């Protein structure tokens, strides 16, 4: 597969993140939650309002870290 682009300094970034270990992972997870909360705030503005229950149900869950994977889930609805 051909490379479409090269990010200059990516190897240095990767090395710095590996050296930082759990601190880097925690910082990335926190940044992902912050970004998802901004997305949720924008989504709530676009959510239709009848009784307000749907808009109020919008939530961002805490990050789930499994190895090198970080997942942040958000959504509307529920019980």
N, C-alpha and C positions, 0 to 999 in steps of 0.2 A: 504494500500500500504506500503510495506517495505521500510525503508530508506536505500539507497545504501551507504551513507557516511554521516559523520557529520563534519561540519567545526567548529573547536574549536574557541570560542570567537565570534561566529556569533551573539549571543544575545547582547554582548557588542558593536559590530559594529552597529547593528540595533539601539540600544539606542543612540549611539553617532550621527548617521545620523538623527534620529528624533529630538535630541536636537539641532542640527545645523540648522534644518528647511530649509528655502529657500537657505541658503548659501550652504548647501550640495547638494541640487537639482541643483543649478546653476553650482557648481563645476563638478558634474557628467555630466551635459549636455555639458559643455565645453570639458571635457575629451572625451566624445562620438564623438563630432565634430572633435577633433584632431585625434582620431583613424580613423575615417571615411576618413579624408583627406589623411592619410597615405595609406589607402587601395585604394583610388582613384588614388593616385600617382603611385602605383604599377599597377593598372588596366590600366592606360594610357600607360604605357610601353608596355603592351601586346595588346593594341588596334591596329588593322591594320590601315595602313596609305595609302590612295590613294591621297586624296586632303588635308587631315589634318583636315577636318571639324568635323568628328566624334570624333577624339581625343580631339579637342579643346572644344567640347560640354560637356565634363565631368564636373560635378558640384556636390557640396555638399551643400544642403540647410541648413538654420539655424534650430536649434532644435525646435520642437513643444512640449510644456509641457502641459499635461492635467491631473491634479490631480497627481497621483503617476507614471504616464506613461511619458516617455521621448522618442521621436522618432526623428531620424536623417535620412533623405532620401538623397540618391545620385543616380546618373545615367548618362546615355549618351543619346544624341539625343535632339529632340525638334524642335522648329521652326527655 
